Amino acid sequence: MTGRKKKVQISVYLDPPVMTMLQDYAARRDQSQSMIAEAAIASFLSPDADERREAAIAKRLDQVDRRLARQERDIGIAVETLAVFVRFWLATTPALPEPAAQAARAKAAERYEAFVTALGRRLAKGPKLRQEISEDINPIDEGAIR
């Protein structure tokens, strides 16, 4: 009959803050300090510890990559929206004569303030327009917009 091998005793030196953390953790878990130290050392020396760490880093990098792809998509939508609007506005809005242009500039400041207020309300209430746009929309013929 083979019995369990007897554990080997070692002596280690711990910094006081580390020792305090070990004591507190052992007390909270109602476990011996020796058992917790053994589990921590085994985890540290485990060959799959590196694999787990690498998997966690890869998962985090994938999340960051997806976020960057969404931001790139959102910026692309914003740029295209602005370009289409500017093209449409320039094509449909005639230049004003000078007396009318001065009056229009005076009214523009008031209209801009109203726009900023409306934008603030929209951003505060959500959902954002970018969340309402489906990612799987098929591109339409550019000539159909013109």
C-alpha positions as CSV (number, residue, x, y, z in Angstrom):
1,M,0.0,0.0,0.0
2,T,1.5,3.3,-1.1
3,G,0.6,6.3,1.0
4,R,0.7,10.0,0.1
5,K,4.1,11.4,-0.1
6,K,4.9,13.7,2.8
7,K,5.0,17.4,1.9
8,V,8.3,19.1,2.1
9,Q,8.7,22.1,4.4
10,I,10.4,25.2,3.2
11,S,11.1,28.6,4.7
12,V,10.4,31.7,2.8
13,Y,10.8,35.4,3.6
14,L,7.9,37.7,2.8
15,D,7.7,41.4,2.9
16,P,5.3,42.5,5.7
17,P,2.6,43.8,3.3
18,V,2.6,40.5,1.5
19,M,2.4,38.5,4.7
20,T,-0.5,40.7,5.9
21,M,-2.3,40.1,2.6
22,L,-1.7,36.3,3.0
23,Q,-3.0,36.3,6.6
24,D,-6.1,38.3,5.7
25,Y,-6.9,36.2,2.7
26,A,-6.4,33.0,4.7
27,A,-8.7,34.3,7.5
28,R,-11.4,35.4,5.0
29,R,-11.3,32.0,3.3
30,D,-10.9,30.0,6.5
31,Q,-7.9,28.2,4.9
32,S,-4.4,27.7,6.1
33,Q,-1.7,30.1,5.0
34,S,0.4,27.1,3.9
35,M,-2.4,25.8,1.6
36,I,-2.9,29.3,0.0
37,A,0.8,29.8,-0.5
38,E,1.1,26.3,-2.1
39,A,-1.8,27.0,-4.5
40,A,-0.3,30.4,-5.4
41,I,3.2,28.9,-6.1
42,A,1.6,26.0,-8.1
43,S,-0.4,28.5,-10.2
44,F,2.7,30.6,-10.7
45,L,4.8,27.6,-11.9
46,S,2.0,26.0,-13.9
47,P,2.9,25.6,-17.6
48,D,-0.5,26.7,-18.7
49,A,-0.3,30.0,-16.7
50,D,1.5,31.5,-19.6
51,E,-1.1,30.1,-22.0
52,R,-3.9,31.5,-19.9
53,R,-2.2,34.9,-19.7
54,E,-1.7,34.8,-23.5
55,A,-5.3,33.9,-24.1
56,A,-6.5,36.7,-21.8
57,I,-4.2,39.2,-23.7
58,A,-5.5,37.9,-27.1
59,K,-9.1,38.3,-25.9
60,R,-8.4,41.8,-24.8
61,L,-6.7,42.7,-28.1
62,D,-9.7,41.3,-30.0
63,Q,-12.0,43.5,-28.0
64,V,-9.8,46.5,-28.7
65,D,-9.7,45.6,-32.4
66,R,-13.5,45.4,-32.6
67,R,-13.8,48.8,-30.9
68,L,-11.4,50.4,-33.3
69,A,-13.2,48.9,-36.3
70,R,-16.5,50.3,-35.0
71,Q,-14.9,53.7,-34.5
72,E,-13.4,53.6,-38.0
73,R,-16.9,52.7,-39.3
74,D,-18.6,55.5,-37.3
75,I,-16.0,58.1,-38.5
76,G,-16.5,56.9,-42.1
77,I,-20.2,57.4,-41.8
78,A,-19.8,60.9,-40.4
79,V,-17.3,61.9,-43.1
80,E,-19.6,60.6,-45.9
81,T,-22.6,62.3,-44.3
82,L,-20.8,65.6,-44.1
83,A,-19.5,65.3,-47.7
84,V,-23.0,64.5,-49.1
85,F,-24.6,67.3,-47.2
86,V,-21.9,69.9,-48.3
87,R,-22.2,68.8,-51.9
88,F,-26.1,69.0,-51.7
89,W,-26.0,72.4,-49.9
90,L,-23.5,73.9,-52.4
91,A,-25.5,72.7,-55.3
92,T,-28.9,74.0,-54.1
93,T,-28.1,77.2,-52.2
94,P,-27.4,80.3,-54.3
95,A,-25.0,83.0,-53.0
96,L,-26.8,86.0,-51.4
97,P,-26.3,89.6,-52.4
98,E,-24.3,91.6,-49.9
99,P,-27.1,93.3,-47.9
100,A,-29.0,90.1,-47.6
101,A,-25.7,88.3,-46.6
102,Q,-25.2,90.6,-43.6
103,A,-28.7,89.9,-42.4
104,A,-28.2,86.2,-42.9
105,R,-25.0,86.2,-40.9
106,A,-26.8,87.9,-38.0
107,K,-29.6,85.3,-38.1
108,A,-27.0,82.5,-38.4
109,A,-25.6,83.0,-34.9
110,E,-29.1,82.6,-33.5
111,R,-29.8,79.5,-35.6
112,Y,-26.5,78.0,-34.6
113,E,-27.3,78.3,-30.9
114,A,-30.6,76.6,-31.5
115,F,-28.7,73.8,-33.4
116,V,-26.2,73.3,-30.6
117,T,-29.1,73.1,-28.0
118,A,-30.9,70.6,-30.1
119,L,-27.8,68.5,-30.6
120,G,-27.2,68.6,-26.8
121,R,-30.7,67.3,-26.2
122,R,-30.2,64.5,-28.8
123,L,-26.9,63.4,-27.3
124,A,-28.3,63.4,-23.8
125,K,-31.4,61.3,-24.5
126,G,-29.8,58.6,-26.8
127,P,-29.9,56.3,-28.7
128,K,-27.4,57.8,-31.1
129,L,-28.0,57.8,-34.8
130,R,-24.9,55.6,-35.3
131,Q,-26.6,53.0,-33.1
132,E,-29.8,53.2,-35.2
133,I,-27.9,52.6,-38.5
134,S,-27.7,48.9,-39.3
135,E,-24.2,47.5,-40.0
136,D,-25.5,45.3,-42.7
137,I,-27.1,47.9,-45.0
138,N,-26.2,47.3,-48.6
139,P,-24.5,50.2,-50.3
140,I,-26.9,51.9,-52.7
141,D,-26.1,53.4,-56.1
142,E,-24.5,56.8,-55.6
143,G,-26.4,58.1,-58.6
144,A,-29.7,57.5,-56.9
145,I,-29.0,60.2,-54.3
146,R,-28.1,62.9,-56.8
